[in-house]
Amino acid sequence: MHAEEWTGEDVSISEVEAALGRLRDECAQDTEGPDLRTSVMTHLAWVPPEWHEAAVETLSGLGERHPSRGILLVPDPSAEDGIDAKVSVLAFPLATQRRHIAAEVIELRLRGKRKEAPASVVIPLLVSGLPVFLRWRGRPPFGEQALEQLLDVCDRYIVDSREWPDVPEAYEELPFDQAACSDIAWRRTESWRRALAGLWPMIGETRRLKVSGPTAEASLLAGWLRSRLESEIELDHEQADELHAVEVDGEPCPVPHEHPSGSDLLSAELDEFGRDPVYEAAARAAAH
């Protein structure tokens, strides 16, 4: 992989678009013919400064699995109004020919009041005709202007409720009526849900679930069982950094062997386009 970059301070969106065009041309100079722009989506990410390093690491791990136009929005409300930009075109070589798959990353620092109207910034940069995914790092401020604007332009909204301090109560605020919602914490429970489903029919009589792991994953597992079995299930939660043990009425559940990375988890969410009614029911049941 190689990359071309451009940076600018106090830029306009037209300057960002012009820089993208120049960088694509520069990436193609060492290839036979133009690079292949194979974007399958626009990937928006709202990234407060404390999440910046983690977000960049996860995005880089996606590689050529999801070629897209990635737009990272970094709010900086304490600075003077304006936009700073860093634009990169990443070229992934094709194995059989001297050409590249080109992906684009646009990082915008929204200074001062510019953070209050992000939709006006990103709409000109969306790839026409392709779905828009919005990844929100940290606890979303549901109901606030910036989030509401971005929900209006996205097709799928991706969070990680492990990053929230107030789960499971916060699940009541998820905007299921505004966008198809995904939760990476829910994705982490996938292999455990398969293991629990394998305990049928015994699992159908469950009355008590003990989970050692983060609050989000524990709450969602309990909510999933409550919503699927339509019964009251007591959750006994033991806090841990990772989900590593589950017991059903005192009996251990087989431990799955999958350990997906952050990039793997996000990649799986980017493969989904519709609503997930099972997740929605689990989140609602977890909140009560």
Steps between C-alpha positions, in 0.01 A plus 500: 500500500612856438334831582487857376408776746397865510437718804354846538381746764188717476395317186178492302327180393572587134872503584464154656328367186772649279770340714332161465512526123869594497594217738319241291694616194831481691422146622440388142835624363685177581230268371383381159183700463294674768446359846178309553269700727282226642325681785202304627393758760573827671626426850445793737656493846440751779825486696553717811874560562524234772385237248716616210784249534267202539287612204798538266635159604165332435457675165848398383423139594210492255749524213357401165217296658266799479630750246316818579514872539570536870419835661624550857339791681706619798313764705705775664242738649752703703692619192427794272240426231633324191591169341842335479539204266724205429422308181655165413462265205606147592596273213483122549678311218321235299688171495461431129572837341676831554188681616357594836176508690480855633323587826461852634525635855395855584570619853329828591557688824181696562607802704268713708144527372575293191438189713136605540411452132691192379241403237576812294866397506462134402213508249718635214754225573262202496544255212180528300282190483684306771387424858626715785620337823549712813731375776468702822782462752421540868161574657269661241320819608156383385276790410781751441528683170824350365384141546149564373639656181729206430224248569299673228771428239605148603349164408657305784612623842778310679586538869687299761300514820800363688623859473195632688500549879122467542394170347260327508268797568644690200362241257162670534642797307618308193345662189348188344234714328761718324762258366597135491711463816798275567686446826850353501438380856212292359733362232742386772226283646437317172711190571361481855144517367577209267643304794194573713262406218683166480376423852141465376263372636653549848556870428122542462455457875760759597428709810844638588789612280845570642739694276862598559578787267424864415163639604387558141556144382354351820188717474448421132536125555240514775274719285536257209389205712213695653372610159545159333358292784241761604576438865654677796869414536714621787844633404792437735777721361868481591695792349798415276684664209398227255210256477654171616246291693125436494296269723138398453329409829842412640615293200799635299444582136763372252761772438523612135844519339445807280687818599432758226696825492342845506542520123337158456202607710451826310547317169218262592269794572588660167373185328150559640255735335156436650353526846567226755170430682664243731752758621230764540291265714804401708595865564149591603478199733842581647388853589220379728 
